[in-house]
Amino acid sequence: MTAYGSILRRLLDFTGSKLYAVADEVGYDVSYISKWCNKDLLPAPKTAHAVNGELGRYFAAGICRDGQEADFAAAFPEAGGERSLDQQITALLARSYEASAQHRTAAAPAGGGSELLIQHHEILGKLRDLQVPLTEGKGEVVCTIDLLTLLNGRDFGVLDHLFEEGEVHLHAALDMDRFQQDTDRNLGLLYQFISRHRESYVTLYEGSGLEREGFLAIRGGCAMMMGISRREELDALWTAEGASGAALFEKAKGRLRERPVLLSPATPEDMRRNGYRTDFYSRDQFRFFSPYGFEFLLPQSARDRLLQTAPPEAAGDLRNLFITWEEVFQKSHIEFWLLKSSALRYLESGELLFADILWKMSPKERLEHLDSVKERVLNNQDIRFVLLDDEALPSEHLPSLSAYVTPKKLFLKNPSAYLTGRGPKFYSVHGEGLIRAAGDFLGNWEKRPDCRIYDYRDVEEVESRYGGMMRRMLSVDET
């Protein structure tokens, strides 16, 4: 036990204070107070002065309330008696903290390449210097710390650079108990993170119950154990390299493998295997969000050309998909979600991603596509278009992954992977809580003032306002 822990434990015992009461006073989780008393953990240097002041006032108030001033002087002669009681206790804690901090590094676990950091600037510097060793352009990071803690904590933005080079696979915990506290906000944070790091692979595991002092480990690099305060700031960082780091990496990955998978990267083959896509389209309520092109309701001419030019091994899948979609679009409840900018870009360029094929529609086919959309909407009054004005969104938060949502299934498609050849092409979502949250999220977005909804009743108005301009634009391109 450190000198600081010894003094704190003596004060707790003398005043008969409960750990949870002290935790409420200083704003830390009770587990931290216990570790200050019984183990080698100390308050973060930048908060230690305030913590010691709050403890001094708390213990002094209890001693005065119980009339124990004389007993305190006898039990703690090292405190001195020339100042007020709260100042004496604060100074006693401060002296013991300084003594413990001076010897802290020497108390770090033995072994080559091990290091213990408690100074905040040193911790952040260490995180900024982290690198992910790449093998053939690929690396791997394991994190048992709740991903939402990282995304919300102000200290962890320094880790973003880990995912900027190469195809890094992140295995991370997601605390679903915390996620459920604010599903709209937390789903937005997760989607933005995956969108921002489109070339990285992300697998999320149910992390409820994992302690917040978790592992961050890099294959072939160093592994870390982090102490995180109740305010989601870093308290301490222990790093290990070499054999110790490799062992911690395997331990951290093993802990996550024991947990249910919530989200995982997938290939086109994965999406076809075991009839996943077929099962997805067996529902009768759909929401499709498309930030790149518009692959749905294609005219017959475009479908014929797709079949003519598709690789032989893909032609059968395309035919099955055409038949499936034909049935779905005739009778199902469907919402097509589009960004205003991507809709305009598609009309201008004709570029889209149909299933797993990058495609470009000719101006004539785009005109036929508009007619096909109009016809389908008039024939199925349960089709709606939801148009988002992305000028109202922060530029760094612009969505980039397509989302395919039913009440029971959800998967994401990454157009960037088809365009660049880097990153996962799909994400399959397994957690029911995430799937429900996605449906609720879109439902709440409909209420935004920058969101416009169109259905069969608006066809005439849209045709009147925009039809002529779009047809002239595409006719000019055709010539």
ZIDAGI-V865559 format. One record per pair of residues at least 6 apart in sequence whose C-alpha atoms are under 6 Angstrom apart, sorted by the first residue. I is the first residue (numbers start at 1). GAP is how many residues later the second one is. D is the distance in Angstrom with one decimal. If there is no record, write none. Layout:
i=I gap=GAP d=D
i=I gap=GAP d=D
This chain:
i=1 gap=37 d=5.8
i=1 gap=38 d=5.5
i=2 gap=98 d=5.7
i=3 gap=93 d=5.4
i=3 gap=97 d=5.7
i=4 gap=92 d=4.7
i=4 gap=93 d=5.0
i=5 gap=31 d=5.2
i=5 gap=32 d=4.0
i=9 gap=28 d=5.4
i=20 gap=10 d=5.5
i=23 gap=6 d=5.9
i=23 gap=7 d=5.1
i=26 gap=25 d=5.9
i=28 gap=202 d=4.8
i=29 gap=201 d=5.5
i=35 gap=6 d=5.6
i=36 gap=6 d=5.5
i=44 gap=191 d=4.6
i=52 gap=38 d=5.4
i=53 gap=37 d=5.4
i=56 gap=30 d=4.7
i=56 gap=33 d=4.9
i=56 gap=34 d=4.5
i=57 gap=29 d=5.0
i=60 gap=25 d=5.8
i=60 gap=26 d=5.0
i=79 gap=9 d=5.5
i=79 gap=13 d=5.7
i=105 gap=11 d=5.8
i=108 gap=8 d=5.7
i=113 gap=127 d=5.7
i=113 gap=128 d=5.0
i=114 gap=125 d=5.5
i=114 gap=126 d=4.5
i=115 gap=123 d=5.7
i=115 gap=124 d=5.3
i=116 gap=121 d=5.9
i=116 gap=122 d=4.4
i=117 gap=119 d=5.8
i=117 gap=120 d=5.2
i=118 gap=118 d=4.6
i=128 gap=30 d=5.5
i=133 gap=6 d=6.0
i=137 gap=29 d=5.0
i=138 gap=28 d=5.7
i=138 gap=29 d=4.8
i=138 gap=30 d=5.6
i=139 gap=29 d=4.5
i=140 gap=28 d=5.4
i=140 gap=29 d=4.7
i=140 gap=79 d=5.5
i=141 gap=29 d=4.8
i=141 gap=76 d=5.8
i=141 gap=77 d=4.6
i=142 gap=28 d=5.9
i=142 gap=29 d=4.8
i=142 gap=74 d=5.8
i=142 gap=75 d=5.2
i=143 gap=29 d=4.7
i=143 gap=72 d=5.5
i=143 gap=73 d=4.5
i=144 gap=28 d=5.8
i=144 gap=29 d=5.1
i=144 gap=70 d=5.3
i=144 gap=71 d=5.3
i=145 gap=67 d=5.9
i=145 gap=69 d=4.8
i=146 gap=27 d=4.9
i=146 gap=28 d=5.0
i=146 gap=29 d=5.6
i=147 gap=26 d=5.9
i=147 gap=27 d=5.4
i=150 gap=6 d=5.5
i=153 gap=79 d=5.5
i=167 gap=32 d=5.7
i=167 gap=33 d=4.9
i=168 gap=32 d=4.9
i=169 gap=31 d=5.8
i=169 gap=32 d=4.4
i=169 gap=33 d=5.8
i=170 gap=32 d=4.8
i=171 gap=32 d=4.9
i=172 gap=32 d=5.1
i=173 gap=31 d=5.7
i=173 gap=32 d=4.9
i=173 gap=33 d=5.9
i=173 gap=34 d=4.6
i=174 gap=31 d=5.9
i=174 gap=32 d=5.3
i=174 gap=33 d=4.8
i=175 gap=32 d=4.4
i=175 gap=33 d=4.3
i=176 gap=32 d=5.9
i=179 gap=7 d=6.0
i=183 gap=254 d=6.0
i=184 gap=257 d=5.6
i=195 gap=205 d=5.7
i=199 gap=223 d=5.4
i=199 gap=224 d=3.9
i=200 gap=223 d=5.5
i=203 gap=60 d=5.5
i=203 gap=61 d=4.5
i=204 gap=58 d=5.4
i=204 gap=59 d=5.1
i=205 gap=54 d=5.8
i=205 gap=55 d=5.6
i=205 gap=56 d=4.5
i=205 gap=57 d=5.3
i=206 gap=53 d=5.7
i=206 gap=54 d=5.5
i=213 gap=13 d=5.2
i=213 gap=14 d=4.8
i=214 gap=11 d=5.7
i=214 gap=12 d=5.7
i=215 gap=9 d=5.6
i=215 gap=10 d=4.8
i=216 gap=7 d=5.9
i=216 gap=8 d=5.1
i=217 gap=6 d=4.0
i=217 gap=7 d=5.9
i=217 gap=32 d=5.1
i=222 gap=18 d=5.6
i=222 gap=19 d=4.5
i=222 gap=23 d=5.1
i=223 gap=16 d=5.7
i=223 gap=17 d=5.3
i=223 gap=22 d=4.7
i=224 gap=14 d=5.5
i=224 gap=15 d=4.4
i=225 gap=12 d=5.9
i=225 gap=13 d=5.2
i=226 gap=10 d=5.9
i=226 gap=11 d=4.8
i=227 gap=7 d=5.9
i=227 gap=8 d=5.1
i=227 gap=9 d=4.9
i=228 gap=6 d=4.6
i=228 gap=7 d=5.4
i=262 gap=167 d=6.0
i=262 gap=168 d=4.8
i=262 gap=169 d=4.5
i=263 gap=165 d=5.8
i=263 gap=166 d=4.5
i=263 gap=167 d=5.7
i=264 gap=163 d=5.5
i=264 gap=164 d=5.5
i=265 gap=159 d=5.9
i=265 gap=161 d=5.8
i=265 gap=162 d=4.4
i=266 gap=160 d=4.9
i=266 gap=161 d=5.3
i=267 gap=158 d=6.0
i=267 gap=159 d=6.0
i=284 gap=48 d=4.8
i=285 gap=48 d=4.8
i=285 gap=49 d=5.9
i=285 gap=121 d=5.8
i=286 gap=48 d=4.8
i=286 gap=119 d=5.8
i=286 gap=120 d=5.0
i=287 gap=47 d=5.8
i=287 gap=48 d=4.7
i=287 gap=118 d=5.0
i=288 gap=48 d=5.0
i=288 gap=49 d=5.9
i=288 gap=115 d=5.8
i=288 gap=116 d=4.8
i=289 gap=48 d=4.4
i=289 gap=113 d=5.4
i=289 gap=114 d=5.0
i=290 gap=48 d=5.5
i=290 gap=112 d=5.0
i=291 gap=51 d=5.8
i=291 gap=109 d=5.8
i=292 gap=50 d=5.9
i=293 gap=53 d=4.9
i=293 gap=58 d=5.8
i=293 gap=59 d=4.2
i=294 gap=58 d=6.0
i=295 gap=59 d=5.1
i=297 gap=76 d=5.8
i=298 gap=71 d=5.6
i=299 gap=69 d=6.0
i=299 gap=70 d=5.3
i=299 gap=73 d=5.6
i=307 gap=8 d=5.8
i=330 gap=50 d=6.0
i=333 gap=49 d=4.8
i=333 gap=50 d=6.0
i=334 gap=49 d=4.8
i=335 gap=48 d=5.9
i=335 gap=49 d=4.8
i=335 gap=50 d=5.7
i=336 gap=49 d=4.8
i=337 gap=49 d=4.7
i=338 gap=49 d=5.0
i=339 gap=48 d=5.8
i=339 gap=49 d=4.8
i=340 gap=48 d=5.8
i=340 gap=49 d=5.3
i=350 gap=10 d=5.0
i=350 gap=11 d=4.5
i=351 gap=8 d=5.8
i=351 gap=9 d=4.4
i=352 gap=7 d=5.4
i=353 gap=6 d=5.9
i=363 gap=111 d=5.3
i=363 gap=115 d=5.4
i=377 gap=6 d=5.8
i=377 gap=79 d=5.5
i=378 gap=78 d=5.3
i=381 gap=75 d=5.8
i=384 gap=70 d=5.7
i=384 gap=71 d=4.6
i=385 gap=68 d=5.7
i=385 gap=69 d=5.1
i=386 gap=66 d=5.7
i=386 gap=67 d=4.5
i=387 gap=64 d=5.8
i=387 gap=65 d=5.2
i=388 gap=63 d=4.8
i=389 gap=61 d=5.5
i=401 gap=12 d=5.7
i=401 gap=13 d=5.0
i=402 gap=10 d=5.4
i=402 gap=11 d=5.0
i=403 gap=9 d=4.6
i=404 gap=6 d=5.6
i=404 gap=7 d=5.4
i=410 gap=19 d=5.5
i=410 gap=25 d=6.0
i=411 gap=16 d=5.6
i=411 gap=17 d=4.6
i=411 gap=18 d=5.6
i=412 gap=14 d=5.5
i=412 gap=15 d=4.9
i=413 gap=12 d=5.8
i=413 gap=13 d=4.5
i=414 gap=11 d=5.0
i=414 gap=12 d=5.9
i=417 gap=6 d=5.2
i=417 gap=8 d=5.4
